[in-house]
Amino acid sequence: MPQLKLLEDFIALARAGSFVRAAEQRHVTHPAFGRRIKALETWIGAPLVNRSTLPATLTEQGESVYKTACQIIEQLNRVRFQARNAEPGGHGRLRIATGRSLARTLVADWIARLYKGRKPVLKPGTQIDVTTGMMADMARLLAQGKIDLLCCYEHPALSTELLSDQFTHITLAIDKLVPVCHTRPDGTPRYALSDRAGTSLPLITYAGGLAMARILGDRLQSYPYPLVTTVSCDSPDTAMGSALKGLGIAWLPLSMVTGECRRGVLTQLGGRGDEIAFEVRLYRLRGQMSDLAEAAWSFTQQSR
């Protein structure tokens, strides 16, 4: 029996239709990925992929292997999840991956809702594992079955780690980034979005690996006002703290700054053209999950 990862590689290739895209999804180099597919073909004893076509298509043998591989992976995942939930005296374990700011806000609220209602999904004693990190790393954990659910931002400017049809999603919320700055004691904003000649506006931005950095960077490439980065932050929470200290203009989720704007601590700048809409999505693998994860997913679908 070939290593399980070879079957997972082949499934990724069949769904992506491209050696390059499949290699990126599997987080290996293109040459290494090609060698893995060749190793599977050697074990099968027949070519599985028509390499002369774009996109790459499967041979007749390849189609048969693809269907069988999907069944094998799904069955193994089901057995693994059932075994994990069968711990004596336990109530199961729900594994969630997300970003740091989402973990503190939307994900925390969502988990709290899972404990409520006439038939709560979560019970006292249920173990909840929340892992935070970069979206690319979290997507890899989801693809490997090391987490059950991934909550993350979605916007056209983001990378395509989760576009494969091996995943499905629910939209948890629709939000938008809005430019804000510190409010002076007299109630006026410390800065104003303006194209006044010779005036550079201090920008509070995000570190390059963050989803927010890609969302904001895509918009600012064609922004008409002269913005100069003064602070680069590793999370929206840090960016908000910098804005509250008057260090510049920050694009922050409206859901995060609504309270501060109402209290007059921050001022929202610009108009609708300065806002950047985005989604917050909950992702899962299409295969069978644990009973607890399936219950959390169904509850979320029904309560939208």
C-alpha positions in Angstrom: 0.0 0.0 0.0 1.5 3.4 -0.9 1.9 6.0 1.7 -1.3 7.9 2.5 0.2 11.2 1.5 0.5 9.9 -2.1 -3.2 9.4 -2.3 -3.8 12.8 -0.8 -1.4 14.3 -3.4 -3.3 12.6 -6.2 -6.7 13.8 -4.9 -5.3 17.4 -4.8 -4.0 17.1 -8.4 -7.3 15.7 -9.7 -9.2 18.6 -8.1 -6.8 21.3 -9.0 -6.1 20.2 -12.6 -2.6 21.6 -12.3 0.6 20.2 -11.0 1.7 23.7 -9.9 -1.5 24.6 -8.0 -1.7 21.1 -6.4 1.9 21.4 -5.3 1.2 24.8 -3.7 -1.9 23.3 -1.9 0.2 20.4 -0.6 3.0 22.8 0.4 5.8 21.0 -1.6 7.9 22.1 -4.6 6.7 21.4 -8.1 9.5 18.8 -8.8 8.9 17.0 -5.5 5.2 16.9 -6.1 5.7 15.4 -9.6 8.0 12.7 -8.2 5.2 11.8 -5.7 2.6 11.4 -8.5 5.2 9.3 -10.5 5.8 7.1 -7.5 2.0 6.4 -7.2 1.8 5.6 -10.9 4.7 3.2 -10.5 3.0 1.5 -7.6 -0.3 1.3 -9.6 1.5 0.1 -12.7 -0.3 2.5 -15.1 -0.3 6.2 -16.0 -2.9 8.2 -14.0 -2.6 11.6 -15.5 -2.6 13.0 -19.1 0.3 15.4 -18.8 -0.1 16.7 -22.4 -3.4 18.5 -21.6 -4.1 21.8 -19.9 -5.6 21.5 -17.4 -4.2 18.1 -16.5 -6.8 15.4 -16.9 -7.0 11.9 -15.5 -6.7 8.7 -17.5 -9.3 6.0 -17.3 -7.2 4.3 -14.6 -6.7 7.6 -12.9 -10.4 8.2 -12.6 -10.8 4.8 -11.0 -7.9 5.5 -8.5 -9.3 8.9 -7.7 -12.7 7.5 -6.7 -11.1 4.8 -4.6 -8.6 7.3 -3.0 -11.5 9.6 -1.9 -13.3 6.7 -0.3 -10.2 5.5 1.5 -9.4 9.0 2.9 -13.0 9.6 4.0 -13.3 6.3 5.7 -10.0 6.7 7.5 -11.0 10.2 8.7 -14.3 8.8 10.0 -12.5 6.1 11.9 -10.0 8.6 13.4 -12.8 11.0 14.4 -14.9 8.3 16.0 -11.8 7.0 17.9 -11.0 10.4 19.2 -14.6 11.0 20.4 -14.7 7.6 22.2 -12.4 8.7 25.1 -13.8 7.3 28.4 -15.6 9.9 30.4 -15.2 12.6 27.9 -17.6 14.8 25.9 -15.5 15.0 22.7 -13.1 17.6 21.5 -13.7 20.5 19.1 -10.5 21.8 17.4 -10.8 25.3 15.9 -8.1 27.4 14.1 -8.4 31.1 13.6 -6.6 34.5 13.8 -5.8 36.1 17.1 -8.3 39.0 16.7 -11.1 36.7 15.5 -10.3 34.3 18.4 -11.0 37.2 20.8 -14.1 38.5 19.2 -16.3 36.6 16.7 -15.0 33.1 17.5 -15.4 33.6 21.2 -19.0 34.8 20.7 -19.7 31.8 18.5 -18.3 29.3 21.0 -20.5 30.9 23.7 -23.5 30.4 21.5 -22.7 26.7 21.2 -23.1 26.4 25.0 -26.6 28.0 24.9 -30.1 27.0 23.7 -32.5 24.2 24.6 -30.1 21.6 23.2 -26.6 23.1 23.5 -23.9 21.7 21.3 -21.2 22.0 23.9 -21.5 20.6 27.4 -19.4 21.1 30.5 -16.4 18.9 30.2 -16.1 19.3 26.4 -12.5 20.2 25.4 -12.2 23.1 23.0 -8.8 23.6 21.3 -8.3 27.1 19.7 -5.2 27.5 17.6 -4.2 30.9 16.2 -1.8 31.7 13.4 -1.3 32.7 9.8 -4.1 31.7 7.4 -1.7 29.6 5.2 -0.6 27.6 8.3 -4.1 27.1 9.5 -5.3 26.0 6.0 -2.5 23.4 6.1 -3.8 22.1 9.4 -7.3 21.8 8.1 -6.2 20.0 4.9 -4.2 17.5 7.1 -7.2 16.9 9.3 -5.4 18.3 12.4 -8.2 20.7 13.1 -12.0 20.4 12.6 -13.0 24.0 11.6 -11.2 27.1 10.4 -12.5 30.6 10.9 -10.8 33.2 8.8 -11.2 36.4 6.7 -12.1 36.1 3.0 -11.5 38.7 0.3 -10.4 38.5 -3.4 -7.0 39.8 -2.4 -6.3 36.8 -0.2 -4.4 33.7 -1.4 -6.2 30.6 -2.7 -5.4 28.1 0.0 -9.0 27.3 0.6 -10.4 27.5 -2.9 -10.0 23.7 -3.5 -13.3 21.8 -3.7 -12.0 19.6 -0.8 -13.3 22.4 1.5 -16.7 24.0 2.0 -17.7 27.0 4.0 -20.4 29.0 5.8 -20.3 32.8 5.9 -20.4 33.8 9.6 -20.3 37.6 9.1 -19.8 40.4 6.6 -17.7 43.2 7.9 -15.6 46.0 6.4 -12.3 47.8 7.1 -12.8 51.5 7.8 -10.2 54.2 8.2 -10.1 55.6 11.8 -7.8 57.9 13.8 -7.6 59.3 17.3 -10.0 62.0 18.3 -8.6 65.2 19.8 -10.1 66.6 23.1 -12.0 69.2 21.1 -13.8 66.4 19.2 -12.0 66.8 15.9 -10.0 64.0 14.2 -6.2 64.1 14.6 -5.8 63.4 10.9 -8.0 63.8 7.8 -7.9 61.9 4.5 -6.8 64.6 2.1 -4.7 65.0 -1.0 -3.3 68.4 0.1 0.0 69.0 -1.6 3.1 68.3 0.4 1.2 66.5 3.2 1.9 62.9 4.0 -0.5 61.0 6.3 0.9 58.5 8.8 -0.4 55.0 8.1 -0.7 52.2 10.7 -0.5 49.0 8.6 -0.2 45.3 9.0 2.7 42.9 8.8 3.0 41.2 5.3 2.0 37.7 6.3 -1.4 38.7 7.7 -4.7 38.5 5.8 -5.4 42.1 6.7 -2.1 43.1 5.1 -3.2 41.6 1.8 -6.7 43.1 2.0 -5.5 46.6 2.8 -2.5 46.4 0.5 -4.7 45.6 -2.5 -6.8 48.7 -1.9 -3.9 51.1 -1.1 -2.1 50.3 -4.4 -4.4 52.8 -6.1 -5.2 55.0 -3.2 -5.2 58.8 -4.0 -3.9 60.1 -0.8 -0.2 60.3 0.2 0.1 57.7 3.0 3.5 56.8 4.7 3.8 53.8 6.9 4.8 54.8 10.4 3.7 51.6 12.4 3.5 48.0 11.2 1.4 45.7 13.4 1.1 42.0 13.8 -2.6 42.1 14.6 -5.7 44.4 14.3 -5.6 44.6 18.1 -2.1 46.2 18.0 -3.2 48.5 15.1 -6.1 49.7 17.2 -3.9 50.4 20.2 -1.6 52.4 17.9 -4.6 54.4 16.6 -5.8 55.1 20.1 -2.4 56.5 20.9 -2.7 58.9 17.9 0.1 57.3 15.9 -1.7 57.5 12.6 -4.6 56.3 10.5 -5.6 52.6 10.7 -8.0 50.6 8.6 -9.8 48.4 11.2 -12.9 46.2 11.2 -16.0 48.2 11.8 -17.2 45.7 14.3 -14.1 46.3 16.3 -14.2 50.1 16.4 -17.9 50.9 16.6 -17.9 51.3 20.3 -14.8 53.6 20.3 -16.3 55.7 17.6 -19.6 56.1 19.5 -17.6 57.1 22.6 -15.7 59.7 20.6 -12.3 58.1 21.3 -11.8 57.3 17.6 -13.2 59.0 14.5 -14.1 57.2 11.3 -12.7 59.0 8.3 -13.6 59.2 4.6 -16.7 57.8 3.0 -17.9 54.6 1.4 -15.2 54.7 -1.2 -12.6 54.3 1.6 -14.2 51.2 3.1 -13.1 47.7 2.2 -15.8 45.0 2.5 -14.8 41.4 3.5 -16.3 38.2 4.9 -15.6 36.0 7.9 -16.0 32.4 6.9 -16.0 29.0 8.7 -14.3 26.3 6.7 -14.3 22.5 7.0 -13.3 19.5 4.9 -16.1 18.0 2.8 -15.5 14.5 4.4 -17.0 13.2 7.6 -16.1 15.0 10.8 -16.5 14.0 14.4 -20.1 14.0 15.8 -19.3 17.1 17.9 -17.8 19.0 14.9 -20.8 18.0 12.7 -23.2 19.2 15.4 -21.4 22.6 15.7 -21.5 22.9 11.9 -25.2 22.1 11.7 -26.0 24.5 14.6 -24.1 27.3 12.8 -25.9 26.6 9.5 -29.3 26.7 11.1 -28.7 29.8 13.2 -27.4 32.1 10.4 
